Amino acid sequence: MAAMGNRTGMRVLVTGGTGAFGRYVASALLDVPALRPVFLVRAPDATAARARIAEAVAFVRASAGLRAAPAIEAIPADLADPAGLRAAARDAGALLHMAADTNFDGDCEINVEGTRAAIDLCLAREIPLFHVSTAFVIGEDPGPLPEGPLLAAPRSRNGYERSKWEAERLIEGARPRLRATVFRPSIVFADARSGGAPEFANLFRYIRALDVLRDEVEHARAEEPELRIRLPAPADGRFDLVPADVIADLVAGIVADPRLHGGHYNLTLAEPVPHTTLNEWIVRAVGFPEGVLVFDGTAQNGTGARFERALRARVAGFLAYAGDRKRFENARMREAARALGLPVPRIDEAYIRKAVRFCREAGRPRGRRAR
């Protein structure tokens, strides 16, 4: 176990610290003097556990130009091993549970069972639980999603959303014995400081797809000036995505401040962005021909249909959320941000330009032919 120097704050067990979002929270936790994060990592031994979390945190800090992380404490542990968890939690003051399966094509049952194990541990040790869920626990419903329990079963669009609602239901069933705080971020995207991310998921796939097809579409439009590529999303839809570092700072700050514990926080955009506006920002940043993309889902034939098939094949997951008209209440998030002196999540065109630049500098391929 790594030496912790003079860190004497509350010992917080953390699961999921090596994940795409979890590493941002891990980095933020390490900068809070009132906390002593201890990362539970699936690894064969303590050395391997420390190496995994150190690598994850190093990416965050290097890409954002931050100083190296302080000493990291990690324990090899698994949520499926109750005895190991109890031993790790001996001196813990709280558990932050972020570990999750985000594969939309699976049933994500591990999200439910992992939360069940987290609840059992917190009840046995009489410590509070901080749980990372998702704002899309609401499923197909337009909202507004309250900053409170969602008791009625939603019409979930995939196994991930369903598993997160079932996990929340377990938490609500364990109250009031269980002291729990639930965080519901929307789509977690690039670091606001660098535009970077550890994996090219969600909106990055759309950016990459436009970058790949850009030159070919330009040539096709020269021969067919009225070329349109129609995509299945209503023109009045919104796209709620939040910068990973901004949300991570809020999570770490709330965990460290007992005044803010309890209930639910919808960690969503302060000002939702129409997906048509977001698309305009991306088109300009990529240099994709303007006026070609049309969001209405109308079927078509010819050249436009070929490009449409190419885009849909690459970004089906993105398009499933591009047409959302969902609303999320987030007054508690705003109040917490004010109390902590932290910004609320916002995005603008400059943020998207950073993400596009990072995508390109990371060596994403360009120039593939549409099929």
C-alpha positions as CSV (number, residue, x, y, z in Angstrom):
1,M,0.0,0.0,0.0
2,A,1.4,3.4,-1.0
3,A,2.3,5.8,1.8
4,M,-0.1,8.6,2.1
5,G,2.2,11.3,3.5
6,N,0.2,13.7,5.7
7,R,-3.2,12.9,4.2
8,T,-5.4,12.6,7.2
9,G,-8.9,13.3,5.8
10,M,-11.9,11.0,5.7
11,R,-11.0,7.6,4.2
12,V,-13.3,7.1,1.2
13,L,-13.3,3.8,-0.7
14,V,-13.7,4.3,-4.4
15,T,-14.8,1.8,-7.0
16,G,-14.6,2.5,-10.8
17,G,-11.6,4.8,-10.5
18,T,-10.0,3.5,-13.7
19,G,-13.1,4.1,-15.8
20,A,-13.5,6.7,-18.5
21,F,-15.3,9.1,-16.1
22,G,-14.1,7.5,-12.9
23,R,-10.5,8.6,-13.6
24,Y,-11.6,12.2,-13.6
25,V,-13.3,11.8,-10.3
26,A,-10.2,10.0,-8.9
27,S,-8.0,12.8,-10.0
28,A,-10.3,15.4,-8.4
29,L,-10.5,13.4,-5.1
30,L,-6.8,13.4,-4.8
31,D,-6.8,17.2,-4.8
32,V,-9.2,17.5,-1.9
33,P,-7.3,17.7,1.4
34,A,-10.4,16.7,3.5
35,L,-10.5,13.3,1.7
36,R,-8.2,10.3,1.7
37,P,-9.4,8.2,-1.3
38,V,-8.6,4.5,-1.3
39,F,-9.2,3.0,-4.7
40,L,-10.6,-0.6,-5.0
41,V,-9.1,-2.0,-8.2
42,R,-9.5,-5.4,-9.8
43,A,-5.9,-6.5,-9.8
44,P,-3.8,-9.5,-8.7
45,D,-1.9,-7.6,-6.0
46,A,-1.4,-4.1,-4.5
47,T,1.4,-3.2,-6.9
48,A,-0.8,-3.9,-9.9
49,A,-3.7,-2.1,-8.4
50,R,-1.7,1.1,-7.8
51,A,-0.3,0.9,-11.3
52,R,-3.7,0.7,-12.9
53,I,-5.2,3.7,-11.0
54,A,-1.9,5.7,-11.4
55,E,-2.0,5.2,-15.1
56,A,-5.7,6.3,-15.3
57,V,-5.1,9.4,-13.2
58,A,-1.9,10.3,-15.1
59,F,-3.8,10.5,-18.3
60,V,-6.2,13.1,-16.9
61,R,-3.5,15.2,-15.4
62,A,-1.1,15.1,-18.3
63,S,-3.8,15.9,-20.9
64,A,-5.0,18.9,-18.8
65,G,-1.5,20.1,-18.0
66,L,-1.8,19.5,-14.2
67,R,0.9,18.6,-11.8
68,A,1.5,14.9,-11.1
69,A,-0.9,13.3,-8.7
70,P,0.0,12.9,-5.0
71,A,0.7,9.5,-3.6
72,I,-2.1,7.0,-4.5
73,E,-3.5,4.3,-2.2
74,A,-5.0,1.3,-3.9
75,I,-6.2,-2.1,-2.7
76,P,-6.8,-5.1,-5.0
77,A,-10.5,-5.9,-4.4
78,D,-13.7,-6.9,-6.2
79,L,-17.3,-6.2,-5.5
80,A,-18.0,-9.9,-6.0
81,D,-15.7,-10.6,-2.9
82,P,-17.7,-9.6,0.2
83,A,-14.9,-10.7,2.6
84,G,-12.3,-8.7,0.8
85,L,-14.6,-5.7,0.7
86,R,-15.2,-5.8,4.4
87,A,-11.5,-6.0,5.1
88,A,-10.9,-3.0,2.9
89,A,-13.6,-1.0,4.6
90,R,-12.3,-1.5,8.1
91,D,-11.5,2.2,8.6
92,A,-13.6,3.7,5.8
93,G,-15.8,6.7,6.4
94,A,-17.7,6.4,3.1
95,L,-18.0,4.5,-0.2
96,L,-18.1,6.1,-3.6
97,H,-19.4,3.6,-6.1
98,M,-18.7,4.4,-9.7
99,A,-17.9,0.9,-11.2
100,A,-20.3,0.1,-14.1
101,D,-20.8,-1.7,-17.3
102,T,-21.7,0.9,-20.0
103,N,-22.3,-1.6,-22.8
104,F,-25.7,-0.6,-24.2
105,D,-26.0,-3.9,-26.1
106,G,-25.9,-6.0,-22.9
107,D,-28.2,-6.4,-19.9
108,C,-25.6,-4.7,-17.6
109,E,-26.8,-6.9,-14.7
110,I,-23.4,-6.4,-13.0
111,N,-24.5,-2.8,-12.4
112,V,-27.3,-4.1,-10.2
113,E,-25.3,-6.7,-8.4
114,G,-22.4,-4.3,-7.9
115,T,-24.7,-1.8,-6.3
116,R,-26.3,-4.5,-4.1
117,A,-22.8,-5.4,-2.8
118,A,-22.0,-1.7,-2.2
119,I,-25.3,-1.3,-0.2
120,D,-24.6,-4.4,1.9
121,L,-21.1,-3.1,2.7
122,C,-22.3,0.3,3.7
123,L,-25.0,-1.1,5.9
124,A,-22.6,-3.5,7.6
125,R,-20.1,-0.8,8.2
126,E,-22.7,2.0,8.9
127,I,-21.1,4.3,6.4
128,P,-22.7,6.5,3.7
129,L,-22.9,5.5,0.1
130,F,-22.2,7.9,-2.8
131,H,-23.5,6.3,-6.0
132,V,-23.0,7.4,-9.6
133,S,-26.1,6.6,-11.7
134,T,-27.2,8.4,-14.9
135,A,-29.6,11.2,-15.9
136,F,-30.9,8.8,-18.5
137,V,-32.3,6.6,-15.9
138,I,-35.5,8.3,-17.0
139,G,-35.5,6.2,-20.2
140,E,-37.9,7.4,-23.0
141,D,-39.8,9.7,-20.7
142,P,-39.3,13.4,-21.6
143,G,-39.2,14.5,-18.0
144,P,-38.5,16.6,-16.3
145,L,-36.4,14.2,-14.2
146,P,-36.8,15.3,-10.6
147,E,-33.8,15.5,-8.2
148,G,-35.4,12.8,-6.2
149,P,-36.3,9.1,-6.5
150,L,-37.8,7.7,-9.7
151,L,-40.2,5.2,-8.3
152,A,-42.2,4.2,-11.4
153,A,-40.4,1.8,-13.8
154,P,-39.3,3.9,-16.8
155,R,-39.4,2.8,-20.5
156,S,-35.7,2.1,-20.7
157,R,-34.1,2.2,-24.1
158,N,-31.3,-0.3,-23.4
159,G,-30.0,-2.5,-20.7
160,Y,-27.7,0.1,-19.3
161,E,-30.5,2.5,-18.5
162,R,-32.6,-0.3,-17.0
163,S,-29.8,-1.5,-14.8
164,K,-29.2,2.0,-13.5
165,W,-32.9,2.4,-12.5
166,E,-32.9,-1.0,-10.8
167,A,-29.7,0.0,-8.9
168,E,-31.4,3.2,-7.8
169,R,-34.4,1.2,-6.7
170,L,-32.2,-0.9,-4.5
171,I,-30.8,2.2,-2.9
172,E,-34.3,3.6,-2.2
173,G,-35.4,0.3,-0.7
174,A,-32.5,0.5,1.8
175,R,-33.3,3.9,3.1
176,P,-33.5,5.2,5.8
177,R,-30.9,2.8,7.2
178,L,-28.7,3.6,4.3
179,R,-27.4,7.1,4.0
180,A,-27.1,7.6,0.3
181,T,-26.3,10.4,-2.2
182,V,-27.0,9.7,-5.9
183,F,-25.3,11.5,-8.7
184,R,-26.9,11.4,-12.1
185,P,-24.6,12.8,-14.8
186,S,-25.9,13.1,-18.4
187,I,-23.5,12.2,-21.2
188,V,-20.0,12.7,-19.9
189,F,-17.8,14.1,-22.6
190,A,-14.4,15.7,-23.0
191,D,-12.3,17.5,-20.5
192,A,-13.1,21.3,-20.7
193,R,-9.5,22.2,-20.2
194,S,-8.0,20.1,-23.0
195,G,-10.9,18.6,-25.0
196,G,-9.4,15.2,-24.2
197,A,-10.9,11.9,-23.2
198,P,-9.4,8.4,-22.6
199,E,-11.6,6.7,-25.2
200,F,-13.4,7.8,-28.4
201,A,-17.0,7.1,-27.4
202,N,-20.4,8.9,-27.9
203,L,-19.9,12.3,-29.6
204,F,-16.3,11.6,-30.5
205,R,-17.6,8.9,-32.8
206,Y,-19.7,11.4,-34.6
207,I,-16.8,13.9,-34.9
208,R,-14.6,11.2,-36.2
209,A,-17.2,10.0,-38.7
210,L,-17.6,13.5,-40.2
211,D,-13.9,13.9,-40.3
212,V,-13.5,10.6,-42.2
213,L,-16.2,11.4,-44.7
214,R,-15.5,15.1,-45.1
215,D,-13.4,15.1,-48.3
216,E,-15.6,12.6,-50.1
217,V,-18.7,14.6,-49.3
218,E,-17.1,17.7,-50.6
219,H,-16.3,16.0,-53.9
220,A,-19.8,14.6,-54.1
221,R,-21.4,18.0,-53.4
222,A,-19.3,19.6,-56.2
223,E,-21.1,17.3,-58.6
224,E,-24.5,17.4,-56.8
225,P,-25.0,20.9,-55.2
226,E,-28.3,19.9,-53.6
227,L,-26.8,16.9,-51.8
228,R,-28.4,16.3,-48.4
229,I,-27.6,13.7,-45.8
230,R,-30.7,13.1,-43.7
231,L,-30.4,11.7,-40.2
232,P,-33.1,10.5,-37.8
233,A,-33.4,13.1,-35.2
234,P,-36.1,15.8,-34.7
235,A,-35.0,19.4,-35.4
236,D,-36.0,20.5,-31.9
237,G,-34.1,17.9,-30.0
238,R,-31.5,18.7,-27.3
239,F,-28.2,17.0,-26.6
240,D,-27.2,17.1,-22.9
241,L,-23.5,16.4,-22.5
242,V,-21.2,17.6,-19.8
243,P,-17.4,18.2,-19.4
244,A,-15.9,15.3,-17.4
245,D,-13.7,17.5,-15.3
246,V,-16.4,19.9,-14.3
247,I,-18.7,17.1,-13.2
248,A,-15.8,15.3,-11.4
249,D,-15.0,18.4,-9.4
250,L,-18.6,18.7,-8.3
251,V,-18.7,15.0,-7.2
252,A,-15.5,15.3,-5.2
253,G,-16.7,18.6,-3.6
254,I,-20.0,17.1,-2.6
255,V,-18.4,14.0,-1.1
256,A,-16.1,16.2,1.0
257,D,-18.9,18.5,2.3
258,P,-21.3,16.9,4.8
259,R,-23.7,19.8,4.3
260,L,-24.4,18.6,0.8
261,H,-24.8,14.9,1.5
262,G,-28.1,13.0,0.8
263,G,-30.7,13.0,-2.0
264,H,-30.1,13.2,-5.7
265,Y,-28.1,15.5,-7.9
266,N,-28.8,15.7,-11.6
267,L,-25.4,16.7,-13.0
268,T,-26.7,18.1,-16.3
269,L,-26.1,21.2,-18.5
270,A,-27.0,24.5,-16.9
271,E,-28.3,25.5,-20.4
272,P,-29.3,22.6,-22.7
273,V,-28.0,23.0,-26.2
274,P,-30.2,22.2,-29.3
275,H,-28.6,19.4,-31.1
276,T,-28.8,21.4,-34.4
277,T,-26.6,24.1,-32.7
278,L,-24.2,21.4,-31.5
279,N,-24.0,20.0,-35.0
280,E,-23.2,23.4,-36.4
281,W,-20.3,23.8,-34.0
282,I,-19.0,20.4,-35.0
283,V,-19.4,21.0,-38.7
284,R,-17.5,24.2,-38.5
285,A,-14.7,22.7,-36.4
286,V,-14.3,19.7,-38.7
287,G,-14.6,21.7,-41.9
288,F,-17.5,19.5,-43.1
289,P,-19.6,21.1,-45.9
290,E,-22.3,23.2,-44.3
291,G,-25.9,22.7,-45.1
292,V,-25.5,19.1,-46.1
293,L,-26.7,17.4,-42.9
294,V,-30.4,17.5,-42.3
295,F,-32.0,16.1,-39.1
296,D,-35.5,14.8,-40.0
297,G,-35.0,11.1,-40.8
298,T,-36.7,11.2,-44.2
299,A,-35.8,8.2,-46.3
300,Q,-34.0,8.9,-49.6
301,N,-32.1,7.3,-52.4
302,G,-28.9,8.1,-54.3
303,T,-25.7,9.6,-53.1
304,G,-27.2,11.1,-49.9
305,A,-28.5,7.7,-48.9
306,R,-25.0,6.1,-49.2
307,F,-23.5,8.7,-46.9
308,E,-26.4,8.3,-44.6
309,R,-25.8,4.6,-44.3
310,A,-22.1,5.2,-43.6
311,L,-22.9,7.7,-40.8
312,R,-25.6,5.6,-39.2
313,A,-23.3,2.6,-39.1
314,R,-20.7,4.6,-37.2
315,V,-22.8,6.6,-34.8
316,A,-26.0,4.7,-34.1
317,G,-25.5,5.2,-30.4
318,F,-25.0,8.9,-30.8
319,L,-28.1,9.3,-33.0
320,A,-30.2,7.4,-30.4
321,Y,-29.7,10.4,-28.0
322,A,-29.4,13.2,-30.5
323,G,-33.2,13.7,-30.7
324,D,-33.9,13.8,-27.0
325,R,-36.3,16.4,-25.8
326,K,-35.6,15.5,-22.2
327,R,-35.5,18.0,-19.4
328,F,-33.6,17.5,-16.1
329,E,-34.2,19.5,-12.9
330,N,-30.8,20.5,-11.5
331,A,-31.5,23.2,-8.9
332,R,-29.6,21.1,-6.2
333,M,-26.6,20.9,-8.5
334,R,-26.6,24.6,-8.9
335,E,-26.9,25.2,-5.2
336,A,-24.0,22.8,-4.5
337,A,-21.8,24.5,-7.1
338,R,-22.5,27.9,-5.5
339,A,-21.7,26.5,-2.0
340,L,-18.4,24.9,-3.3
341,G,-17.4,27.9,-5.4
342,L,-17.4,25.7,-8.5
343,P,-18.7,26.3,-12.0
344,V,-21.9,24.5,-13.3
345,P,-21.5,22.5,-16.5
346,R,-21.7,24.5,-19.7
347,I,-20.5,23.9,-23.3
348,D,-19.9,26.2,-26.2
349,E,-18.3,26.2,-29.6
350,A,-14.8,26.7,-28.2
351,Y,-15.2,23.5,-26.2
352,I,-16.2,21.6,-29.2
353,R,-13.2,22.9,-31.1
354,K,-10.9,21.6,-28.4
355,A,-12.5,18.2,-28.6
356,V,-12.1,18.1,-32.4
357,R,-8.4,19.1,-32.1
358,F,-7.8,16.4,-29.5
359,C,-9.5,13.8,-31.7
360,R,-7.2,14.7,-34.6
361,E,-4.0,15.0,-32.6
362,A,-4.6,11.6,-31.0
363,G,-4.1,10.1,-34.5
364,R,-7.7,9.3,-35.5
365,P,-7.7,8.1,-39.2
366,R,-9.2,10.1,-41.9
367,G,-10.2,9.6,-45.6
368,R,-12.0,6.3,-45.5
369,R,-14.5,5.6,-48.2
370,A,-18.2,5.3,-47.4
371,R,-19.7,1.9,-47.9
